[in-house]
């Protein structure tokens, strides 16, 4: 996973794939095997 704009209060599983252009806000929970593509 590259560096995305992930809020410190978000929980992102290490197996998730988050595009660097994504913005993950506070209190978001991204589970394992989730793929968030560009924009």
Jmol script that loads the backbone (N, CA, C; Angstrom):
load data "model"
ATOM      1  N   UNK A   1       0.859  -1.181   0.000  1.00  0.00           N
ATOM      2  CA  UNK A   1       0.000   0.000   0.000  1.00  0.00           C
ATOM      3  C   UNK A   1       0.897   1.234   0.000  1.00  0.00           C
ATOM      4  N   UNK A   2       0.634   2.132  -0.917  1.00  0.00           N
ATOM      5  CA  UNK A   2       1.388   3.378  -0.937  1.00  0.00           C
ATOM      6  C   UNK A   2       0.758   4.356   0.040  1.00  0.00           C
ATOM      7  N   UNK A   3       1.415   5.474   0.249  1.00  0.00           N
ATOM      8  CA  UNK A   3       0.901   6.473   1.184  1.00  0.00           C
ATOM      9  C   UNK A   3      -0.340   7.154   0.609  1.00  0.00           C
ATOM     10  N   UNK A   4      -1.452   6.978   1.255  1.00  0.00           N
ATOM     11  CA  UNK A   4      -2.693   7.663   0.894  1.00  0.00           C
ATOM     12  C   UNK A   4      -2.993   8.674   1.992  1.00  0.00           C
ATOM     13  N   UNK A   5      -3.976   9.509   1.763  1.00  0.00           N
ATOM     14  CA  UNK A   5      -4.398  10.472   2.774  1.00  0.00           C
ATOM     15  C   UNK A   5      -5.342   9.750   3.731  1.00  0.00           C
ATOM     16  N   UNK A   6      -4.787   9.130   4.763  1.00  0.00           N
ATOM     17  CA  UNK A   6      -5.558   8.341   5.715  1.00  0.00           C
ATOM     18  C   UNK A   6      -5.559   9.052   7.067  1.00  0.00           C
ATOM     19  N   UNK A   7      -6.750   9.380   7.547  1.00  0.00           N
ATOM     20  CA  UNK A   7      -6.885  10.073   8.826  1.00  0.00           C
ATOM     21  C   UNK A   7      -6.383   9.173   9.955  1.00  0.00           C
ATOM     22  N   UNK A   8      -5.745   9.741  10.969  1.00  0.00           N
ATOM     23  CA  UNK A   8      -5.220   8.926  12.083  1.00  0.00           C
ATOM     24  C   UNK A   8      -6.295   8.140  12.837  1.00  0.00           C
ATOM     25  N   UNK A   9      -7.554   8.578  12.785  1.00  0.00           N
ATOM     26  CA  UNK A   9      -8.623   7.862  13.478  1.00  0.00           C
ATOM     27  C   UNK A   9      -9.262   6.770  12.617  1.00  0.00           C
ATOM     28  N   UNK A  10      -8.798   6.608  11.381  1.00  0.00           N
ATOM     29  CA  UNK A  10      -9.305   5.544  10.512  1.00  0.00           C
ATOM     30  C   UNK A  10      -8.575   4.244  10.831  1.00  0.00           C
ATOM     31  N   UNK A  11      -9.263   3.137  10.581  1.00  0.00           N
ATOM     32  CA  UNK A  11      -8.662   1.816  10.761  1.00  0.00           C
ATOM     33  C   UNK A  11      -8.579   1.168   9.382  1.00  0.00           C
ATOM     34  N   UNK A  12      -7.353   0.861   8.947  1.00  0.00           N
ATOM     35  CA  UNK A  12      -7.146   0.251   7.638  1.00  0.00           C
ATOM     36  C   UNK A  12      -6.377  -1.046   7.829  1.00  0.00           C
ATOM     37  N   UNK A  13      -6.979  -2.144   7.391  1.00  0.00           N
ATOM     38  CA  UNK A  13      -6.327  -3.448   7.491  1.00  0.00           C
ATOM     39  C   UNK A  13      -5.061  -3.454   6.625  1.00  0.00           C
ATOM     40  N   UNK A  14      -3.986  -4.060   7.110  1.00  0.00           N
ATOM     41  CA  UNK A  14      -2.741  -4.085   6.321  1.00  0.00           C
ATOM     42  C   UNK A  14      -2.875  -4.834   4.998  1.00  0.00           C
ATOM     43  N   UNK A  15      -3.895  -5.675   4.840  1.00  0.00           N
ATOM     44  CA  UNK A  15      -4.094  -6.404   3.585  1.00  0.00           C
ATOM     45  C   UNK A  15      -4.963  -5.641   2.593  1.00  0.00           C
ATOM     46  N   UNK A  16      -5.454  -4.467   2.968  1.00  0.00           N
ATOM     47  CA  UNK A  16      -6.258  -3.648   2.059  1.00  0.00           C
ATOM     48  C   UNK A  16      -5.339  -2.952   1.060  1.00  0.00           C
ATOM     49  N   UNK A  17      -5.875  -2.695  -0.133  1.00  0.00           N
ATOM     50  CA  UNK A  17      -5.141  -1.955  -1.158  1.00  0.00           C
ATOM     51  C   UNK A  17      -5.830  -0.610  -1.349  1.00  0.00           C
ATOM     52  N   UNK A  18      -5.158   0.453  -0.929  1.00  0.00           N
ATOM     53  CA  UNK A  18      -5.727   1.798  -1.012  1.00  0.00           C
ATOM     54  C   UNK A  18      -4.857   2.623  -1.952  1.00  0.00           C
ATOM     55  N   UNK A  19      -5.473   3.148  -3.017  1.00  0.00           N
ATOM     56  CA  UNK A  19      -4.740   3.973  -3.973  1.00  0.00           C
ATOM     57  C   UNK A  19      -4.242   5.249  -3.303  1.00  0.00           C
ATOM     58  N   UNK A  20      -3.084   5.746  -3.760  1.00  0.00           N
ATOM     59  CA  UNK A  20      -2.492   6.941  -3.147  1.00  0.00           C
ATOM     60  C   UNK A  20      -3.377   8.171  -3.289  1.00  0.00           C
ATOM     61  N   UNK A  21      -4.314   8.158  -4.242  1.00  0.00           N
ATOM     62  CA  UNK A  21      -5.186   9.326  -4.436  1.00  0.00           C
ATOM     63  C   UNK A  21      -6.424   9.290  -3.536  1.00  0.00           C
ATOM     64  N   UNK A  22      -6.605   8.208  -2.791  1.00  0.00           N
ATOM     65  CA  UNK A  22      -7.792   8.076  -1.935  1.00  0.00           C
ATOM     66  C   UNK A  22      -7.672   8.952  -0.695  1.00  0.00           C
ATOM     67  N   UNK A  23      -8.812   9.379  -0.183  1.00  0.00           N
ATOM     68  CA  UNK A  23      -8.890  10.130   1.065  1.00  0.00           C
ATOM     69  C   UNK A  23      -9.773   9.337   2.019  1.00  0.00           C
ATOM     70  N   UNK A  24      -9.173   8.810   3.078  1.00  0.00           N
ATOM     71  CA  UNK A  24      -9.894   8.004   4.059  1.00  0.00           C
ATOM     72  C   UNK A  24     -10.100   8.869   5.295  1.00  0.00           C
ATOM     73  N   UNK A  25     -11.354   9.136   5.627  1.00  0.00           N
ATOM     74  CA  UNK A  25     -11.687  10.050   6.713  1.00  0.00           C
ATOM     75  C   UNK A  25     -11.689   9.393   8.081  1.00  0.00           C
ATOM     76  N   UNK A  26     -11.929  10.206   9.117  1.00  0.00           N
ATOM     77  CA  UNK A  26     -11.957   9.684  10.486  1.00  0.00           C
ATOM     78  C   UNK A  26     -13.097   8.684  10.671  1.00  0.00           C
ATOM     79  N   UNK A  27     -12.848   7.706  11.504  1.00  0.00           N
ATOM     80  CA  UNK A  27     -13.818   6.674  11.878  1.00  0.00           C
ATOM     81  C   UNK A  27     -14.165   5.704  10.745  1.00  0.00           C
ATOM     82  N   UNK A  28     -13.450   5.774   9.606  1.00  0.00           N
ATOM     83  CA  UNK A  28     -13.647   4.791   8.538  1.00  0.00           C
ATOM     84  C   UNK A  28     -12.961   3.491   8.932  1.00  0.00           C
ATOM     85  N   UNK A  29     -13.560   2.387   8.544  1.00  0.00           N
ATOM     86  CA  UNK A  29     -12.970   1.073   8.785  1.00  0.00           C
ATOM     87  C   UNK A  29     -12.855   0.372   7.436  1.00  0.00           C
ATOM     88  N   UNK A  30     -11.619   0.087   7.029  1.00  0.00           N
ATOM     89  CA  UNK A  30     -11.347  -0.580   5.763  1.00  0.00           C
ATOM     90  C   UNK A  30     -10.839  -1.979   6.095  1.00  0.00           C
ATOM     91  N   UNK A  31     -11.593  -2.988   5.704  1.00  0.00           N
ATOM     92  CA  UNK A  31     -11.289  -4.365   6.073  1.00  0.00           C
ATOM     93  C   UNK A  31     -10.268  -5.020   5.159  1.00  0.00           C
ATOM     94  N   UNK A  32      -9.963  -6.286   5.458  1.00  0.00           N
ATOM     95  CA  UNK A  32      -8.984  -7.031   4.658  1.00  0.00           C
ATOM     96  C   UNK A  32      -9.526  -7.308   3.255  1.00  0.00           C
ATOM     97  N   UNK A  33      -8.622  -7.377   2.303  1.00  0.00           N
ATOM     98  CA  UNK A  33      -8.936  -7.696   0.904  1.00  0.00           C
ATOM     99  C   UNK A  33      -9.807  -6.645   0.219  1.00  0.00           C
ATOM    100  N   UNK A  34      -9.932  -5.451   0.807  1.00  0.00           N
ATOM    101  CA  UNK A  34     -10.662  -4.347   0.173  1.00  0.00           C
ATOM    102  C   UNK A  34      -9.719  -3.658  -0.808  1.00  0.00           C
ATOM    103  N   UNK A  35     -10.241  -3.293  -1.979  1.00  0.00           N
ATOM    104  CA  UNK A  35      -9.459  -2.566  -2.980  1.00  0.00           C
ATOM    105  C   UNK A  35     -10.164  -1.243  -3.241  1.00  0.00           C
ATOM    106  N   UNK A  36      -9.474  -0.137  -2.979  1.00  0.00           N
ATOM    107  CA  UNK A  36     -10.000   1.200  -3.266  1.00  0.00           C
ATOM    108  C   UNK A  36      -9.125   1.784  -4.360  1.00  0.00           C
ATOM    109  N   UNK A  37      -9.710   1.948  -5.542  1.00  0.00           N
ATOM    110  CA  UNK A  37      -8.970   2.405  -6.706  1.00  0.00           C
ATOM    111  C   UNK A  37      -8.837   3.913  -6.753  1.00  0.00           C
ATOM    112  N   UNK A  38      -8.264   4.403  -7.844  1.00  0.00           N
ATOM    113  CA  UNK A  38      -8.041   5.847  -7.979  1.00  0.00           C
ATOM    114  C   UNK A  38      -9.351   6.623  -8.030  1.00  0.00           C
ATOM    115  N   UNK A  39      -9.326   7.762  -7.375  1.00  0.00           N
ATOM    116  CA  UNK A  39     -10.438   8.706  -7.315  1.00  0.00           C
ATOM    117  C   UNK A  39     -11.720   7.993  -6.991  1.00  0.00           C
TER     118      UNK A  39
END
end "model"
wireframe off; spacefill off
backbone 0.3
color backbone group
